[in-house]
């Protein structure tokens, strides 16, 4: 009987260790620094590409509109994860687009990231979904984000009505 309990205890311990090993945990300081440097220097292209759009109130507003259709679910309306319940729980966490780490990318690198995504993070590619002009305008919006929390949370998480317009940028171009 004692052997049976010991075997059951051993099996339960092994099971808990196995479950603990599968648990995703936030990346550590070294891991974050290493992958951030690798992305900036090696993995993310477009470093020398320049934004053809100037930062006018109109182009920033266009960027905010395109951002609200494609980016808001993960980054919040303000680009700083306001109201996004899972942003800090992903591994790696969804970064605030106002962070020094994100803002240190060149405009061309931000465009490259939006178009190609970042693997193995949850950042999807938008190539074939967004036009060049929409991507460049989103880059301008990322450079001119409003204060954190100033736009509230996305309607998809608050249970409020749909966004103000059911028209998407793609439906306007058809």
Beta strands, then each sheet from edge to edge (+ up, - down):
end
